[in-house]
Amino acid sequence: MRRPAAVTQADVTRAEQAPRLAYRVDEVVEMIGVGRSTIYRAISDGRLKSSNVLGVRLIDAASIMAAFGRASE
């Protein structure tokens, strides 16, 4: 079995500069300036695409742009 390559500082920097694909609910609340209930309503209405990963609700960055017209980072 092949040993995985070591992670370099360049790999970390590249990962940090990559665009975000998803955000947690609390990040979207802060980014957009609306309440949690508004975010959950948008998920329920289908305006925001989300998934649950290991108990954490993640919201698709592209759907934030489509629903609210902005996403940071």
N, CA, C and O of each residue as an XYZ file, in Angstrom:
292
protein
N       0.847     -1.172      0.000
C       0.000      0.000      0.000
C       0.895      1.238      0.000
O       1.907      1.287      0.699
N       0.519      2.207     -0.771
C       1.302      3.421     -0.930
C       1.060      4.393      0.222
O      -0.082      4.598      0.632
N       2.114      4.984      0.738
C       2.022      5.945      1.831
C       1.564      7.292      1.274
O       2.077      7.732      0.245
N       0.602      7.962      1.934
C       0.146      9.275      1.445
C       1.262     10.314      1.540
O       2.093     10.274      2.447
N       1.262     11.237      0.593
C       2.265     12.304      0.576
C       2.037     13.248      1.751
O       0.907     13.433      2.203
N       3.106     13.830      2.232
C       3.014     14.794      3.333
C       2.351     16.074      2.831
O       2.528     16.474      1.681
N       1.602     16.693      3.701
C       0.945     17.964      3.372
C       1.962     19.083      3.574
O       2.588     19.191      4.628
N       2.109     19.899      2.560
C       3.063     21.007      2.635
C       2.340     22.308      2.958
O       1.113     22.380      2.895
N       3.105     23.326      3.301
C       2.531     24.651      3.555
C       1.852     25.180      2.297
O       0.835     25.867      2.393
N       2.394     24.874      1.120
C       1.773     25.303     -0.137
C       0.393     24.681     -0.307
O      -0.523     25.331     -0.809
N       0.238     23.416      0.112
C      -1.072     22.762      0.048
C      -2.070     23.466      0.959
O      -3.222     23.680      0.581
N      -1.628     23.821      2.147
C      -2.500     24.510      3.108
C      -2.902     25.870      2.565
O      -4.075     26.238      2.633
N      -1.954     26.618      2.030
C      -2.240     27.945      1.475
C      -3.222     27.843      0.318
O      -4.156     28.639      0.222
N      -3.017     26.872     -0.555
C      -3.906     26.672     -1.702
C      -5.322     26.351     -1.226
O      -6.293     26.863     -1.784
N      -5.445     25.513     -0.204
C      -6.756     25.149      0.337
C      -7.448     26.352      0.970
O      -8.661     26.514      0.842
N      -6.674     27.194      1.652
C      -7.251     28.381      2.295
C      -7.741     29.399      1.271
O      -8.672     30.155      1.546
N      -7.128     29.424      0.105
C      -7.496     30.390     -0.921
C      -8.601     29.877     -1.836
O      -9.148     30.647     -2.626
N      -8.935     28.619     -1.747
C      -9.982     28.040     -2.590
C     -11.336     28.635     -2.201
O     -11.585     28.900     -1.025
N     -12.207     28.844     -3.185
C     -13.538     29.390     -2.858
C     -14.337     28.414     -1.997
O     -14.247     27.198     -2.163
N     -15.106     28.965     -1.089
C     -15.958     28.143     -0.229
C     -17.127     27.610     -1.039
O     -17.710     28.333     -1.847
N     -17.467     26.355     -0.826
C     -18.595     25.739     -1.512
C     -19.849     25.732     -0.649
O     -20.965     25.662     -1.166
N     -19.663     25.804      0.672
C     -20.804     25.743      1.584
C     -20.480     26.494      2.866
O     -19.317     26.673      3.228
N     -21.535     26.929      3.543
C     -21.414     27.688      4.783
C     -22.358     27.109      5.823
O     -23.409     26.567      5.480
N     -21.983     27.223      7.109
C     -22.873     26.837      8.206
C     -23.960     27.901      8.354
O     -23.793     29.037      7.909
N     -25.071     27.525      8.981
C     -26.203     28.437      9.151
C     -25.767     29.715      9.858
O     -26.135     30.806      9.422
N     -24.993     29.612     10.937
C     -24.583     30.808     11.670
C     -23.715     31.725     10.816
O     -23.759     32.943     10.989
N     -22.931     31.171      9.903
C     -22.125     31.994      9.003
C     -23.012     32.754      8.016
O     -22.752     33.916      7.707
N     -24.057     32.093      7.526
C     -24.975     32.739      6.582
C     -25.760     33.841      7.283
O     -25.977     34.912      6.717
N     -26.183     33.577      8.513
C     -26.903     34.588      9.299
C     -26.057     35.851      9.421
O     -26.551     36.957      9.202
N     -24.787     35.685      9.769
C     -23.893     36.834      9.930
C     -23.600     37.506      8.584
O     -23.560     38.733      8.494
N     -23.399     36.711      7.558
C     -23.046     37.221      6.238
C     -24.186     38.039      5.615
O     -23.952     39.100      5.037
N     -25.411     37.539      5.738
C     -26.559     38.157      5.088
C     -27.240     39.187      5.988
O     -27.814     40.164      5.507
N     -27.169     38.957      7.293
C     -27.794     39.897      8.218
C     -29.269     39.631      8.446
O     -30.047     40.559      8.669
N     -29.653     38.370      8.392
C     -31.032     37.978      8.679
C     -31.014     36.981      9.829
O     -29.949     36.536     10.257
N     -32.187     36.635     10.323
C     -32.275     35.695     11.437
C     -32.191     34.246     10.995
O     -32.358     33.924      9.818
N     -31.929     33.379     11.963
C     -31.853     31.939     11.684
C     -33.154     31.412     11.095
O     -33.141     30.563     10.203
N     -34.280     31.920     11.599
C     -35.568     31.432     11.096
C     -35.747     31.766      9.613
O     -36.355     30.992      8.873
N     -35.223     32.907      9.180
C     -35.291     33.277      7.767
C     -34.483     32.301      6.927
O     -34.915     31.907      5.844
N     -33.326     31.914      7.413
C     -32.483     30.946      6.695
C     -33.187     29.598      6.613
O     -33.255     28.998      5.540
N     -33.713     29.116      7.741
C     -34.404     27.826      7.737
C     -35.668     27.867      6.877
O     -36.021     26.866      6.253
N     -36.349     29.006      6.839
C     -37.529     29.150      5.976
C     -37.116     29.064      4.509
O     -37.799     28.429      3.705
N     -36.001     29.701      4.162
C     -35.501     29.656      2.783
C     -35.092     28.231      2.400
O     -35.253     27.830      1.248
N     -34.568     27.473      3.353
C     -34.246     26.069      3.097
C     -35.528     25.290      2.864
O     -35.629     24.508      1.919
N     -36.508     25.507      3.734
C     -37.791     24.810      3.620
C     -38.517     25.149      2.322
O     -39.131     24.278      1.705
N     -38.448     26.415      1.905
C     -39.095     26.862      0.665
C     -38.363     26.388     -0.579
O     -38.905     26.461     -1.682
N     -37.136     25.902     -0.416
C     -36.350     25.453     -1.547
C     -35.480     26.535     -2.165
O     -34.830     26.295     -3.183
N     -35.455     27.732     -1.562
C     -34.609     28.810     -2.089
C     -33.143     28.585     -1.780
O     -32.274     29.032     -2.530
N     -32.853     27.889     -0.672
C     -31.482     27.548     -0.324
C     -31.328     26.030     -0.345
O     -32.155     25.304      0.207
N     -30.266     25.563     -0.985
C     -29.947     24.137     -0.983
C     -29.043     23.873      0.205
O     -28.081     24.602      0.445
N     -29.362     22.823      0.945
C     -28.540     22.504      2.102
C     -28.429     20.999      2.261
O     -29.195     20.230      1.680
N     -27.457     20.603      3.060
C     -27.299     19.194      3.405
C     -26.812     19.118      4.844
O     -26.285     20.084      5.396
N     -27.000     17.967      5.424
C     -26.586     17.747      6.800
C     -25.376     16.820      6.771
O     -25.484     15.671      6.343
N     -24.234     17.310      7.219
C     -23.000     16.534      7.233
C     -22.539     16.385      8.676
O     -22.149     17.358      9.321
N     -22.588     15.167      9.165
C     -22.184     14.869     10.543
C     -22.877     15.781     11.553
O     -22.258     16.245     12.511
N     -24.148     16.030     11.333
C     -24.936     16.836     12.255
C     -24.811     18.332     12.071
O     -25.354     19.101     12.864
N     -24.099     18.761     11.028
C     -23.927     20.193     10.760
C     -24.667     20.539      9.466
O     -24.414     19.937      8.422
N     -25.572     21.501      9.537
C     -26.315     21.943      8.365
C     -25.419     22.843      7.529
O     -24.974     23.887      8.007
N     -25.144     22.452      6.278
C     -24.323     23.233      5.366
C     -25.184     23.748      4.225
O     -25.996     23.011      3.665
N     -25.003     25.016      3.886
C     -25.798     25.658      2.845
C     -24.905     25.942      1.646
O     -23.828     26.523      1.778
N     -25.366     25.526      0.489
C     -24.635     25.681     -0.760
C     -24.393     27.157     -1.077
O     -25.326     27.959     -1.079
N     -23.124     27.511     -1.345
C     -22.754     28.908     -1.608
C     -23.461     29.469     -2.837
O     -23.866     30.632     -2.837
N     -23.613     28.660     -3.882
C     -24.284     29.137     -5.093
C     -25.752     29.470     -4.821
O     -26.293     30.411     -5.402
N     -26.392     28.706     -3.946
C     -27.793     29.003     -3.641
C     -27.921     30.264     -2.791
O     -28.944     30.945     -2.859
N     -26.893     30.591     -1.984
C     -26.900     31.852     -1.241
C     -26.856     33.013     -2.217
O     -27.601     33.983     -2.082
N     -25.969     32.901     -3.208
C     -25.866     33.939     -4.245
C     -27.195     34.100     -4.971
O     -27.650     35.222     -5.194
N     -27.813     32.996     -5.337
C     -29.074     33.050     -6.075
C     -30.211     33.636     -5.236
O     -31.028     34.403     -5.746
N     -30.262     33.278     -3.956
C     -31.367     33.727     -3.107
C     -31.178     35.138     -2.568
O     -32.140     35.902     -2.477
N     -29.944     35.490     -2.209
C     -29.707     36.760     -1.547
C     -28.787     37.693     -2.319
O     -28.628     38.856     -1.948
N     -28.185     37.195     -3.383
C     -27.349     38.047     -4.228
C     -25.943     38.305     -3.732
O     -25.266     39.190     -4.254
N     -25.479     37.553     -2.729
C     -24.114     37.754     -2.265
C     -23.648     36.557     -1.451
O     -24.442     35.826     -0.860
N     -22.345     36.388     -1.443
C     -21.671     35.413     -0.572
C     -20.265     35.949     -0.377
O     -19.666     36.468     -1.319
N     -19.742     35.836      0.799
C     -18.408     36.388      1.050
C     -17.347     35.318      0.839
O     -17.635     34.131      0.683
N     -16.083     35.804      0.843
C     -14.894     34.974      0.694
C     -14.916     34.381     -0.655
O     -14.006     33.635     -1.016
